[in-house]
Amino acid sequence: WSGFTQGVGNPVSCVRNKGICVPIRCPGNMKQIGTC
């Protein structure tokens, strides 16, 4: 989960986080916990 909250809306970050990412339009708090 290292760096999960950094650039979470970035496609590159999605790949680095094993495909885990959230839509950019999600609320900030939901981005941080990865529930969107």
Biopython code that builds the backbone (N, CA, C, O; Angstrom):
import numpy as np
from Bio.PDB.StructureBuilder import StructureBuilder

atoms = [
    (1, "TRP", "N", (0.826, -1.210, 0.000)),
    (1, "TRP", "CA", (0.000, 0.000, 0.000)),
    (1, "TRP", "C", (0.856, 1.254, 0.000)),
    (1, "TRP", "O", (0.338, 2.362, 0.136)),
    (2, "SER", "N", (2.153, 1.087, -0.151)),
    (2, "SER", "CA", (3.061, 2.232, -0.117)),
    (2, "SER", "C", (2.739, 3.212, -1.234)),
    (2, "SER", "O", (2.686, 2.846, -2.408)),
    (3, "GLY", "N", (2.524, 4.462, -0.847)),
    (3, "GLY", "CA", (2.259, 5.504, -1.830)),
    (3, "GLY", "C", (0.869, 5.449, -2.428)),
    (3, "GLY", "O", (0.607, 6.077, -3.454)),
    (4, "PHE", "N", (-0.034, 4.695, -1.792)),
    (4, "PHE", "CA", (-1.383, 4.540, -2.341)),
    (4, "PHE", "C", (-2.134, 5.858, -2.409)),
    (4, "PHE", "O", (-2.899, 6.091, -3.344)),
    (5, "THR", "N", (-1.917, 6.727, -1.416)),
    (5, "THR", "CA", (-2.652, 7.985, -1.375)),
    (5, "THR", "C", (-1.983, 9.061, -2.212)),
    (5, "THR", "O", (-2.515, 10.164, -2.336)),
    (6, "GLN", "N", (-0.817, 8.759, -2.793)),
    (6, "GLN", "CA", (-0.096, 9.754, -3.587)),
    (6, "GLN", "C", (-0.433, 9.574, -5.064)),
    (6, "GLN", "O", (-0.145, 8.530, -5.650)),
    (7, "GLY", "N", (-1.045, 10.600, -5.665)),
    (7, "GLY", "CA", (-1.397, 10.528, -7.083)),
    (7, "GLY", "C", (-2.344, 9.384, -7.357)),
    (7, "GLY", "O", (-2.211, 8.687, -8.362)),
    (8, "VAL", "N", (-3.298, 9.187, -6.471)),
    (8, "VAL", "CA", (-4.185, 8.032, -6.551)),
    (8, "VAL", "C", (-5.056, 8.047, -7.801)),
    (8, "VAL", "O", (-5.561, 7.007, -8.223)),
    (9, "GLY", "N", (-5.230, 9.230, -8.395)),
    (9, "GLY", "CA", (-6.043, 9.322, -9.604)),
    (9, "GLY", "C", (-5.225, 9.165, -10.872)),
    (9, "GLY", "O", (-5.755, 9.272, -11.977)),
    (10, "ASN", "N", (-3.923, 8.909, -10.712)),
    (10, "ASN", "CA", (-3.021, 8.804, -11.849)),
    (10, "ASN", "C", (-2.962, 7.362, -12.351)),
    (10, "ASN", "O", (-2.721, 6.455, -11.554)),
    (11, "PRO", "N", (-3.172, 7.125, -13.635)),
    (11, "PRO", "CA", (-3.123, 5.766, -14.197)),
    (11, "PRO", "C", (-1.824, 5.048, -13.880)),
    (11, "PRO", "O", (-1.822, 3.837, -13.658)),
    (12, "VAL", "N", (-0.709, 5.789, -13.858)),
    (12, "VAL", "CA", (0.588, 5.192, -13.541)),
    (12, "VAL", "C", (0.583, 4.669, -12.112)),
    (12, "VAL", "O", (1.109, 3.590, -11.839)),
    (13, "SER", "N", (-0.005, 5.427, -11.207)),
    (13, "SER", "CA", (-0.092, 5.009, -9.815)),
    (13, "SER", "C", (-0.950, 3.758, -9.692)),
    (13, "SER", "O", (-0.687, 2.899, -8.851)),
    (14, "CYS", "N", (-1.973, 3.657, -10.531)),
    (14, "CYS", "CA", (-2.843, 2.478, -10.508)),
    (14, "CYS", "C", (-2.027, 1.235, -10.813)),
    (14, "CYS", "O", (-2.179, 0.208, -10.153)),
    (15, "VAL", "N", (-1.166, 1.327, -11.807)),
    (15, "VAL", "CA", (-0.327, 0.192, -12.192)),
    (15, "VAL", "C", (0.659, -0.142, -11.078)),
    (15, "VAL", "O", (0.860, -1.312, -10.754)),
    (16, "ARG", "N", (1.264, 0.867, -10.502)),
    (16, "ARG", "CA", (2.241, 0.656, -9.437)),
    (16, "ARG", "C", (1.602, 0.056, -8.194)),
    (16, "ARG", "O", (2.259, -0.646, -7.425)),
    (17, "ASN", "N", (0.334, 0.332, -8.005)),
    (17, "ASN", "CA", (-0.380, -0.194, -6.839)),
    (17, "ASN", "C", (-1.144, -1.471, -7.183)),
    (17, "ASN", "O", (-2.192, -1.759, -6.605)),
    (18, "LYS", "N", (-0.602, -2.226, -8.131)),
    (18, "LYS", "CA", (-1.183, -3.517, -8.528)),
    (18, "LYS", "C", (-2.614, -3.368, -9.030)),
    (18, "LYS", "O", (-3.478, -4.195, -8.738)),
    (19, "GLY", "N", (-2.853, -2.292, -9.797)),
    (19, "GLY", "CA", (-4.162, -2.109, -10.405)),
    (19, "GLY", "C", (-5.189, -1.482, -9.488)),
    (19, "GLY", "O", (-6.355, -1.350, -9.859)),
    (20, "ILE", "N", (-4.769, -1.093, -8.288)),
    (20, "ILE", "CA", (-5.713, -0.488, -7.350)),
    (20, "ILE", "C", (-5.735, 1.020, -7.548)),
    (20, "ILE", "O", (-4.714, 1.684, -7.368)),
    (21, "CYS", "N", (-6.881, 1.565, -7.916)),
    (21, "CYS", "CA", (-6.991, 3.003, -8.078)),
    (21, "CYS", "C", (-8.445, 3.411, -7.897)),
    (21, "CYS", "O", (-9.330, 2.558, -7.836)),
    (22, "VAL", "N", (-8.690, 4.703, -7.813)),
    (22, "VAL", "CA", (-10.048, 5.209, -7.654)),
    (22, "VAL", "C", (-10.282, 6.339, -8.640)),
    (22, "VAL", "O", (-9.330, 7.003, -9.052)),
    (23, "PRO", "N", (-11.541, 6.573, -9.031)),
    (23, "PRO", "CA", (-11.865, 7.680, -9.932)),
    (23, "PRO", "C", (-11.475, 9.029, -9.338)),
    (23, "PRO", "O", (-11.580, 9.236, -8.129)),
    (24, "ILE", "N", (-11.026, 9.941, -10.190)),
    (24, "ILE", "CA", (-10.606, 11.267, -9.737)),
    (24, "ILE", "C", (-11.776, 12.025, -9.113)),
    (24, "ILE", "O", (-11.576, 12.855, -8.226)),
    (25, "ARG", "N", (-12.978, 11.747, -9.566)),
    (25, "ARG", "CA", (-14.150, 12.488, -9.094)),
    (25, "ARG", "C", (-14.616, 12.038, -7.717)),
    (25, "ARG", "O", (-15.548, 12.628, -7.170)),
    (26, "CYS", "N", (-14.004, 11.021, -7.146)),
    (26, "CYS", "CA", (-14.394, 10.572, -5.809)),
    (26, "CYS", "C", (-13.988, 11.609, -4.765)),
    (26, "CYS", "O", (-12.997, 12.316, -4.950)),
    (27, "PRO", "N", (-14.741, 11.706, -3.675)),
    (27, "PRO", "CA", (-14.379, 12.608, -2.579)),
    (27, "PRO", "C", (-13.009, 12.255, -2.011)),
    (27, "PRO", "O", (-12.615, 11.089, -2.015)),
    (28, "GLY", "N", (-12.288, 13.256, -1.525)),
    (28, "GLY", "CA", (-10.932, 13.061, -1.022)),
    (28, "GLY", "C", (-10.830, 12.002, 0.051)),
    (28, "GLY", "O", (-9.909, 11.185, 0.032)),
    (29, "ASN", "N", (-11.773, 12.005, 0.998)),
    (29, "ASN", "CA", (-11.698, 11.036, 2.087)),
    (29, "ASN", "C", (-11.891, 9.609, 1.586)),
    (29, "ASN", "O", (-11.335, 8.669, 2.154)),
    (30, "MET", "N", (-12.678, 9.444, 0.521)),
    (30, "MET", "CA", (-12.898, 8.112, -0.024)),
    (30, "MET", "C", (-11.694, 7.658, -0.828)),
    (30, "MET", "O", (-11.406, 6.464, -0.912)),
    (31, "LYS", "N", (-10.991, 8.617, -1.419)),
    (31, "LYS", "CA", (-9.765, 8.288, -2.143)),
    (31, "LYS", "C", (-8.737, 7.698, -1.186)),
    (31, "LYS", "O", (-8.097, 6.689, -1.482)),
    (32, "GLN", "N", (-8.594, 8.343, -0.036)),
    (32, "GLN", "CA", (-7.557, 7.963, 0.911)),
    (32, "GLN", "C", (-7.722, 6.537, 1.423)),
    (32, "GLN", "O", (-6.735, 5.832, 1.634)),
    (33, "ILE", "N", (-8.963, 6.113, 1.623)),
    (33, "ILE", "CA", (-9.169, 4.767, 2.145)),
    (33, "ILE", "C", (-9.457, 3.766, 1.028)),
    (33, "ILE", "O", (-9.649, 2.575, 1.278)),
    (34, "GLY", "N", (-9.484, 4.270, -0.209)),
    (34, "GLY", "CA", (-9.607, 3.382, -1.363)),
    (34, "GLY", "C", (-10.932, 2.658, -1.468)),
    (34, "GLY", "O", (-10.971, 1.503, -1.892)),
    (35, "THR", "N", (-12.028, 3.316, -1.087)),
    (35, "THR", "CA", (-13.329, 2.660, -1.147)),
    (35, "THR", "C", (-14.123, 3.062, -2.374)),
    (35, "THR", "O", (-15.215, 2.539, -2.601)),
    (36, "CYS", "N", (-13.595, 3.980, -3.169)),
    (36, "CYS", "CA", (-14.316, 4.407, -4.365)),
    (36, "CYS", "C", (-13.890, 3.555, -5.566)),
    (36, "CYS", "O", (-14.386, 3.759, -6.674)),
]
sb = StructureBuilder()
sb.init_structure("model")
sb.init_model(0)
sb.init_chain("A")
sb.init_seg("    ")
for serial, (resi, resn, name, xyz) in enumerate(atoms, 1):
    if name == "N":
        sb.init_residue(resn, " ", resi, " ")
    sb.init_atom(name, np.array(xyz, "f"), 0.0, 1.0, " ", f" {name:<3s}", serial, name[0])
structure = sb.get_structure()
